[in-house]
């Protein structure tokens, strides 16, 4: 249902370095880079975009989740995020309130957004 998503970043370079690292753990890569706008995804088309903050005053938190192929990828995402300096909001675990196989981790990106990696498959 979601075709693509774009967020504005206070420090585009810091955010790009963060997402370069964490998205690689779940198969994502930087596909397009126009300097002030960067597109990530699984080739050939980007579906997640970063851009410099150009509207609004102050911070407005966003929440988004990336699909991970398995639970090991969720842990790799977590490790990469922590290595990049991210705050862990919720450690990797099963979230049975969503469904019995919902396995996710939540971290804070350099702009303060809530970013999740989630796998919906059983162990």
N, C-alpha and C positions, 0 to 999 in steps of 0.2 A: 504494500500500500504506500509506503514512503518511497519517493523517487530520489530525493536528495535533501540535504540539510546544510545550512550555513550558519556559522556563529561568528560574532565579532570579538576580536581579541585586543586586550590592552597592550600586550607585547607580542606581536605576531611571531617574532623570532623564537621567543621562549616557548610559545604554544606549538610552533612547527617542530621544534626539537623534541618536545614531549610527545606529540602525536606521531612523529617519525618513529620513535622508539616503541611506543605501546601498540600502535596499530600493526606493526610488523609481526607481533606475536600472534595475531589472529588473521594473518594473510593480507592485510591492507598495506598499501604503499602510496607514496606521493606520485600522482599521475600527471598533474599539471601544476605549473608554478608560474604565475603571472606577476610575481613580485609582491603585490599587495593582496593577492588572492591565491590560495593554494588549495588544490583539489586532491582528495584521497579516495581510495577505493580499491576494488579488485579490477584490474585492467579488463576491458579497455576504458570504462567510464567511471569517473569519480562520482561518489554519492555523498561525500562529506567534505564540506568546504570551510576554510578559515579565511577571515579577512580582518583588516585593521578596524578597530572600533571607530566608527564615523558618526554614529547617532547616539543620542541619550546621554544623560549625566549619571555618573556613578555606576554601580554594579547591579546587574540583573542576572541572577543565577539561572542557568539552563540545566536541564537534565536530559541525558541521552544515553542509550545503551547500544553497544556493538555486539553482534553475534560472534560467539566463539564456537569452533567446531567440536570441542570436547572440554572436559574439566581441566585437563593439563594446559590447554591454551588459556583458560581463565587464570590459572596460576602463573603462567608465563607473563600474561598481561599485568597481573599484580606485581610480580617481581620487577618488570620493566618500569612500571609506574613509580614504585618505591625507589628504584635506582635513579629515576629522573627527579626525585624529590617530592613526589606527590604525597599528600596526606591520605591515609586510608580511612574512609568513612565507615565502611562495613566490610569486615574480612570475608574472604571467599567461604561460602557455605550454601547449603540447601535452604531455600526459602519456601517451605511447604505451604505457606499462606497463599502463594501464587499458583503453584501446582507441585506435585510430588518430585518432579525432576528439575525444577528451576534452580540452577546453580549459578550464583553470581557474586561479583565483587564490585564495590563502589569506591571510587577514589575522587580526589579533588584535583582538577587540572590547574595549570598556572594562573588561569583567570578566575578560579574559584567555582567552576562548574562541577556538577556532580556527574561523573562519567562511569558507566558500568560496562563490564564485560560479562556476558551471560551465555550459558549453554543450557539447552532444553532437553538434552538426552540423558538417559540414565548412565550411571558409572560405567 
